[in-house]
Amino acid sequence: MKKLLCIMLIFITMLGCGCIQKKVKPSTSRKYLVYNLGKLPSDLLMIDNDNIREKDLLLALFEGLVREDKDGKIVPAMAEKYETSKDKIEYTFKLRKNLHYSDGSEIKATDFVRLFHDILLEKENVFADQLYCIFGAKDFSSGKTGFDKVGIFAKDDLTLQIRLNSPNDYFVKTLSNPIFTLREDNLNMKNWKESYGEIQYSGPFIIKDVNKEGEITLVKNQKYWGSSKIVSNEMLFTSIDDEEKALADFETSGESDSSKIDILVSPPISEVSALTKEKKTEVKPTQSMYYLNFNLNSKATVDIDFRSAISSIIDRNLIIETVAEDLAVPTMSYTPFINSSDNSSKLIFNASRSKAKGKAYLRNSKYNKEQDLVMVYESENFDTKISNEIAKNIKEYLDLNVECIGYTKDELKKVLAKGEYDIVFSKNDEEYGDVYKFFSKWTANSKDNIYGYKSTDYDKAIATALNENNGSKKITIYNKAQGILAKDLPCIPVYIANTVICKKQNIKDIYTTKSGNLIFDYAYKDNNMVVK
C-alpha cells in the first residue's frame, strides 16, 4: 500500500513540475485566422483605383454573376448557369433561386441591372471601359443616351440578359472582376467604417466590427447561398501598411494575441529569400507585367538607336536574381498570352544583356552623353529596387547616369501628364476582359498612349485584329503587332511579377486568383496543428 502511495505521489509531482507535458493548446488560443490586408480602402466601391489587395476584401464581402475558382476557371456564382446565343452576342444568366442579401431581402435580376447602371454612371470609374463591349454602354457612360438604350435587361426575377456589340470571347472573364460583384452605390458603402452594420452583403462574409486600430472582424454570412461550404465562422483582417511591422507580427508566436498575423502578401524584398528557405512562403504566378516606357516627346529618348541601346543591356536574369528570384520571372514578349506557330512574327527579347550591341547602338545614336536620364516610378518597395537595378545596368554597360525618382501614385500621374521624365517603370495588369488590350493602348488615339508613339502600320494591325473573330488569325495579327512594337521600341518588357504569400503552416485552403487576389471561402486555421 505504501509502495502504491509513493508511485502516485511521484506521478503527481512529475505533473506539477511539467515533466509530463500535455499536447493541449492554452484556452486563450484564438480559433480564427488573421490576414493583413494592408491599407484599408477608402470605400467599398473601389472603382476609382486598381488596388489588388483591397479587392481581397471585396471578394470576401460580395459576389457577382460568375467567379474564378481555385483552378483559375470561370464558374457560375450567383448565376446558376448562363447561355449564349448562336451569334455569341446575347448572354442569358439564370440566377439561383432563393438568393438573399445579408439582411434577408431577396436578390433579383433587377439588382444586377442597377449594379451595371451605377458602375457606368460613376465618373471616376477606371473600369467602365471594360463594359463598353455591351451594346449602348459607352454612349450611356458618356452621357449621350439613357440607360434604356443599354443592352442590359431583367427578363424576369431570375433572368438577366446582356447584349454585346459583337462577339467577345473574354466577356464572362470580365464579369469575374471583383469590381462587378453585387453591392449598392450609396453612402453606407462610402462611409463603410462607420456604417458597416447597414450594408447589404451578398458574399460569403459580413463585417461584424471595425475597431479604432483598423482591424476588421468578419463573420460568416448566414444568408449567403453557399454558406454551408464556407469553412471559417470568423476571420480578422488587419491594416498594417508597414511591411516591416507586418512581417514582425507574422514572425511572432503569440497564439493568444489577436493582433498577430497568420497571412500577409508581399513581405519586404530583403526578407523573401530567407522566408522561402524557412518554407514560410508560397509563390503564385500572375499576369502582371512590368515595362520600361519611353517618353517619345523627350529629346533624350526620341532616338530609336538610343532606345535599342537600352533594350540591349537590360539584364533581366541578373536584375531578378539580385532582388529576389521568387518575386518575378523574366519575359521575352509584350504579354504573357501570345503564342502561335507562326515563328516568322514571333517576338523574342533576350533575358540577359548584350553589352557589345548596346555600345554599338549608342555610338549610332544622337543622344547627348552628358545629359542625365530621368527615370520615374511609383514609390513601392519592389519598384524602387528594380528601378535602381536597371539604372545600375545602364551606368555599368553604357556609362550613362540615370536619376531615379519615386512618386506616389497620384504624383506620378501628374509627372507623366507634364512629360517631366525620359523613362517610366510601370506595371500593366490585364487580368480581366480582353487579354490583348495592352496592344490597343499603344494606338495613336488611345487615351493610355501618353508617350507620343505613332505608327500607321501598327494602328492598322490593331484595327484588323479587333475585327477578326477567328482566334488563330487574331493571334497571328497580334504577333505582327508585337513585331512592330519590337522594331519601334516605345516600351520594353522586363518581367512578369509573382505574388509572394507568407502563410503559417496551420492556415489551410487559401487559394489565389490569376490576378493575385486571395480567396478565403474554404480557408481556416487548423487549431490541432502546432506551428513550428
Secondary structure, DSSP 4 states (H G I P E B T S, - for coil): -HHHHHHHHHHHHHHHHTSS------TT---SEEEE--SPPS-S---S---TTHHHHHHHH---SEEE-TTS-EEESSEEEEEE-TTS-EEEEEEPTT-B-TTSPBP-HHHHHHHHHHHHH-TT-SSGGGGTTBTTHHHHHTTSS-GGGSSEEEEETTEEEEEBSS--TTHHHHHTSGGGS----SHHHHTHHHHGGG----SSEEEEEE-TT--EEEEE-TTSTTGGG---SEEEEE----HHHHHHHHH---TT-TTS-SEEES--HHHHHHHHHTT-EEEEEEEEEEEEEE-TTSTTT--HHHHHHHHHH--HHHHHHHH-GGGEEE-SSSSSS---S-GGG-----SS--HHHHHHHHHHS---TTSPEEEEEE--HHHHHHHHHHHHHHHHHH---EEEEEE-HHHHHHHHHHT--SEEEEEE---SS-TTHHHHTTSTT-TT--S----HHHHHHHHHHHT---HHHHHHHHHHHHHHHHHH-SEEEEEEEEEEEEE-TTEE--EE-TTS-EE-TT-EE-TTS---
